[in-house]
Amino acid sequence: MLKISFLSYAFSLLIWYLELVFGHNLLIVMPSSYTSISLPSSLASTTFTPQTFTTPITLKLSDENYLIWKQQILATVRGFKLFHYLDGSNAPPRFLSVTDRLSNTLNPTYINHYQQDQHIMAWLLASMTTPILTKMVGLETTSQIWQKVTTYYAFHTRAHIKKLRVQLRQSKKDRSVNVYLDIKKIVDSLVAIGTPLSADEHIDTILDRLYEDYNSFITFVTSRLDPYNVEDIKALLLVQEEHFEKHKLNDSSIFQANISTTTNFHNKNKYQRSFQRGGCSFNRGN
């Protein structure tokens, strides 16, 4: 007990001396993992101005846009030379000596690092949708957030790729533009998670989902020595669909004309038969 009292008395004298030297009250810094941290205010984080992020990431992180989100995050963080906060490298020690550890006196550089880290962490969390944000509960540093996100999407992406590939194989046959648009949605999703289809695979998938009406069109496309690109296929499909629509209108007009002619013919015959029957009755009457 005497020893503890002496140490407490000595520590109080140290605080009094530091206050006398620096002319300020000592700043008390209390991160979540510490209960009592002492540091002279002239050396504390109040002299450090952290980098703030005035422009938020407008595209919120979801299950569908990880790579796009990641690209924006990395461009911003690297632009400010703060990437080491993401991977956790170059983090300063919390204490400079055993004495500091015993007295819970934090390294001033660590205080500055911790302050900047919390700014980046808050910015990252603000760029996430609610379902993703709930997965970050309990994490305390930027590097923990980044590790959690990359680990989650490494697994999620593999599962999502398999799902999209199945959808691509099972997409239904349809008319030209509908086929193109349905497949494009899946292809764009694959691009967003870093596994784009080749142009040949994309075109083959489109052609495989066309109705038999397009067999001649498919032959025309596949027999070309200089392959078409995806945008060419889209343009050709639009032309082909317009061609089909014109034929439908022409066929419909011919069909309507035939019906009209047939109807007139039947009506004429019916009139003639009625007239003849009427004529016969008149003659019998005479």
TAJO-V76087 format. One record per run of one state. SS is the DSSP state (alpha for helix, beta for strand, coil for the rest). FROM is the first residue (numbers start at 0). TO is the last residue. If there is no record, write none. Layout:
BEGIN
ss:from:to
SS:FROM:TO
SS:FROM:TO
END
This chain:
BEGIN
ss:from:to
coil:0:0
alpha:1:21
coil:22:25
beta:26:28
coil:29:35
beta:36:38
coil:39:43
alpha:44:46
coil:47:59
beta:60:60
coil:61:64
alpha:65:78
coil:79:81
alpha:82:86
coil:87:96
alpha:97:101
coil:102:106
alpha:107:124
coil:125:126
beta:127:127
coil:128:128
alpha:129:135
coil:136:140
alpha:141:169
coil:170:172
beta:173:173
coil:174:174
alpha:175:191
coil:192:197
alpha:198:207
coil:208:208
beta:209:209
coil:210:210
alpha:211:221
coil:222:228
alpha:229:284
coil:285:285
END
